Amino acid sequence: MRKLYALIGCPVQHSLSPLMHNDAFHQLGIEAYYHAFHVEREQLEEAVKGIKALGISGINVTIPHKTAVIPFLDEVDETARRIGAVNTIVNENGRLIGYNTDGPGFVRALQEEVKVEVAGKRILLIGAGGAARGIYFTLVHCGAERIDICNRTVSKAQELIAESDVAIASAAYSLQEAEERLGDYDILINTTSVGLYPHVDEMPISLANMKEGTVVSDIIYNPLETKWLQEARTRKAIVQNGVGMFVYQGALAFEKWTGIFPNVQRMKQIVIQHLEGNNVNR
């Protein structure tokens, strides 16, 4: 009998996760199928009960459920607990265990695609939502010299910094304050949805004060190169889109479910080919 894996979120109809995971199952000869389920906020608890009742082997969790799902799980991995968000669930004999692969997925992609180590770097995170949490807590443990956060609501950035269990130089700024300090940073990371299709003309912050050679990373992958990344490229930055993070967080989830780390280059190729021919939302 084929095992069932799934994505829950709202919305999910344009997700590329089924395309990516079902191809990996096929390539590895694993009798399994991955399906995306649209789950409204008020249906989340019932959906988690359904995971157990139906014997679904593993789940990906996307917005807006990454934090809200935690009370309904039997166990939460220490990293996910620290982050305060779950994006991967493993069903171990009826016990649902939550993990977070977003942060590790981002760092793996950064190291592979940009060939940069986080240790000793000065980093600015734009945004303080679920994705920012995973990335921040992972970067903190990678030896960065400094990680600042800017957000429209500065108090959310302050709360995120306050929750860190590692002493690291960090400050919370408004978007305007961060723009003024941009030349201080080695790496800029946009964790917001600003610039996501169809709002492709929007940018999270101005890059006017950025220094040449800065690594500019955007976790958005549709479009493949946001207007923000295009602007960064003209200013001689090293740019990275969100495909790598999307693929690696998925590959790490796949490994937790099956014990096998899939072919990430094939997964990346599938995603890019699909995006080049379509405008697809995450």
C-alpha positions in Angstrom: 0.0 0.0 0.0 1.4 3.4 -1.0 2.2 5.8 1.8 0.6 9.2 1.8 2.4 12.5 2.4 0.9 15.9 2.3 1.1 19.7 2.6 -1.4 21.7 4.6 -1.7 25.4 4.4 -3.9 28.2 3.1 -3.6 28.6 0.1 -1.8 25.6 -1.4 -3.3 25.3 -4.9 -0.2 26.6 -6.6 2.4 24.9 -4.4 5.3 23.2 -6.2 5.9 20.8 -3.4 3.8 17.9 -4.9 5.6 18.2 -8.2 9.0 18.1 -6.4 8.2 15.3 -3.9 6.3 13.0 -6.2 9.2 13.1 -8.7 11.6 12.2 -5.9 9.4 9.3 -4.8 9.3 8.0 -8.4 13.0 8.4 -9.0 13.8 6.5 -5.8 11.3 3.8 -6.3 9.4 4.6 -3.2 5.7 3.6 -3.1 4.3 7.0 -1.9 2.2 9.9 -3.0 2.3 13.6 -2.0 -0.8 15.8 -2.0 -1.6 19.4 -1.1 -4.6 20.0 1.2 -6.2 23.4 1.6 -6.8 23.9 5.3 -8.5 27.0 6.8 -7.3 28.3 10.1 -10.4 27.2 12.0 -10.0 23.6 10.5 -6.4 23.1 11.6 -7.1 21.0 14.8 -9.5 18.7 12.9 -7.0 18.4 10.1 -4.2 17.3 12.5 -6.6 14.7 14.0 -7.3 13.6 10.4 -3.5 13.0 9.8 -3.6 10.4 12.6 -6.9 8.9 11.6 -5.9 8.5 8.0 -2.3 7.3 8.8 -0.6 10.0 6.7 3.1 9.3 7.1 4.4 12.9 6.9 3.3 16.5 6.5 4.7 19.8 5.3 3.1 22.8 7.0 3.0 26.2 5.3 1.5 29.6 6.0 -0.5 30.4 8.1 -0.2 27.2 10.2 3.5 26.9 11.1 3.1 28.3 14.7 -0.6 27.4 15.2 0.0 23.7 14.6 2.4 23.2 17.5 -0.3 22.7 20.3 -1.8 19.8 18.4 1.4 17.8 18.1 2.6 15.1 20.4 6.3 16.2 20.4 8.3 19.1 19.0 12.0 18.9 18.1 14.2 21.2 20.2 15.2 23.4 17.2 11.5 23.8 16.1 10.6 24.6 19.7 13.2 27.3 19.9 12.1 28.8 16.6 8.5 28.6 17.6 7.4 27.2 14.2 7.0 23.8 12.5 7.1 23.2 8.8 7.6 19.4 8.8 5.7 16.7 10.7 6.7 13.0 11.0 4.1 10.4 12.0 5.9 7.8 14.1 3.5 5.1 14.9 0.7 7.5 15.5 2.8 10.1 17.3 3.1 13.4 15.4 6.6 15.0 15.8 7.2 18.5 14.6 10.5 19.8 13.0 11.6 23.0 11.2 13.8 22.6 8.1 13.4 26.2 6.9 16.5 27.7 8.6 18.8 24.7 7.8 17.4 24.7 4.3 18.3 28.4 3.8 21.8 28.0 5.2 22.5 24.9 3.0 21.4 26.8 -0.1 23.4 29.9 0.9 26.6 27.8 1.3 26.1 25.9 -1.9 24.9 28.6 -4.2 26.9 31.7 -3.0 29.8 29.8 -1.5 29.7 32.0 1.6 30.1 31.0 5.3 28.0 32.7 7.9 30.7 32.8 10.5 32.0 36.3 11.2 29.5 38.0 8.9 27.2 41.0 9.7 23.7 40.2 8.5 20.4 42.1 8.1 17.2 40.2 8.1 14.2 42.0 6.6 11.0 40.8 8.2 10.1 39.1 11.5 7.6 36.4 10.5 7.7 32.6 10.5 10.4 32.3 7.8 12.5 35.0 9.6 12.3 33.0 12.8 13.7 29.9 11.3 16.5 31.6 9.5 17.4 33.8 12.4 17.8 31.0 15.0 19.8 28.9 12.5 22.1 31.8 11.6 22.6 32.6 15.3 24.1 29.1 15.8 26.4 29.5 12.7 28.7 32.0 14.3 27.6 35.2 12.7 29.2 38.3 14.1 26.0 40.3 14.2 22.4 39.7 13.0 20.0 42.7 13.0 16.3 42.6 12.1 14.2 45.3 10.5 10.5 45.1 10.3 7.5 47.4 9.7 6.5 46.6 13.3 9.8 47.0 15.2 8.4 45.4 18.4 8.0 42.1 16.5 11.7 42.2 15.6 12.6 43.0 19.2 10.5 40.0 20.4 12.3 37.7 18.0 15.7 38.9 19.2 14.7 38.6 22.9 13.8 34.9 22.4 17.3 33.9 21.3 19.1 31.5 23.6 22.5 32.5 22.3 24.2 35.8 23.2 24.8 37.6 19.8 24.9 41.2 18.9 21.5 42.0 17.5 19.3 45.1 17.1 15.8 45.8 15.9 15.3 48.6 13.4 12.5 50.2 11.4 12.8 49.8 7.6 14.0 53.4 7.3 16.7 53.0 10.0 17.9 49.8 8.3 18.2 51.5 4.9 20.4 54.2 6.4 22.7 51.5 7.9 22.8 49.2 4.8 26.5 49.7 4.2 27.3 48.0 7.5 26.2 44.5 6.3 27.8 41.7 4.4 24.5 39.8 3.8 21.0 41.1 3.3 18.1 38.6 3.5 14.5 39.4 2.6 12.2 37.0 4.4 9.0 38.9 3.6 6.6 38.3 0.7 7.2 41.8 -0.7 7.9 41.4 -4.4 6.1 38.0 -4.7 4.1 37.4 -7.9 1.8 39.2 -8.8 3.2 42.2 -6.9 6.4 42.1 -8.8 7.1 45.9 -8.8 7.4 46.1 -5.0 10.7 46.1 -3.0 11.1 45.4 0.7 13.7 48.2 1.3 15.9 50.6 -0.8 19.4 49.4 -1.7 20.8 52.9 -2.2 23.3 52.6 0.7 24.4 49.1 0.0 28.1 48.4 -0.6 29.3 46.6 -3.6 29.9 42.8 -3.1 27.1 42.4 -0.5 25.3 39.1 -0.7 21.6 39.9 -1.3 19.3 37.0 -0.8 15.5 36.9 -1.3 13.6 33.8 -0.2 10.9 34.5 -2.9 11.3 32.2 -5.9 8.4 33.5 -8.0 9.5 35.5 -9.9 12.9 33.8 -10.1 14.5 37.2 -9.8 12.5 39.8 -8.0 12.8 43.5 -8.7 14.9 43.8 -5.5 17.4 41.3 -6.7 17.5 42.9 -10.1 18.3 46.2 -8.4 21.0 44.5 -6.3 22.6 43.0 -9.3 22.9 46.5 -11.0 24.6 47.7 -7.8 27.2 44.8 -8.1 25.8 42.6 -5.3 26.0 38.8 -5.2 22.4 37.7 -5.6 20.5 34.6 -4.6 16.8 33.7 -5.1 14.6 31.5 -3.0 14.7 28.3 -5.1 17.6 26.8 -3.2 15.9 27.3 0.2 12.6 25.9 -1.1 14.4 22.8 -2.5 16.6 22.2 0.5 13.9 22.6 3.1 11.9 20.1 1.1 14.8 17.7 0.8 15.5 17.8 4.5 11.8 17.1 5.2 12.0 14.2 2.7 15.0 12.8 4.5 13.1 12.9 7.9 10.2 11.0 6.4 12.2 8.4 4.4 15.7 8.3 5.8 16.9 9.2 2.3 18.3 12.5 1.2 17.0 13.1 -2.4 18.7 14.5 -5.5 18.5 18.2 -4.8 19.9 19.2 -8.2 17.1 17.3 -9.9 14.5 18.9 -7.5 15.9 22.3 -8.3 15.9 21.7 -12.0 12.2 20.7 -11.9 11.2 23.8 -9.9 13.1 26.2 -12.2 11.8 24.6 -15.4 8.3 24.9 -14.1 8.7 28.5 -13.0 10.3 29.5 -16.3 7.2 28.4 -18.1 4.6 29.5 -15.5 3.8 32.2 -13.0 3.3 30.2 -9.9 2.6 31.2 -6.3 4.2 29.4 -3.4 
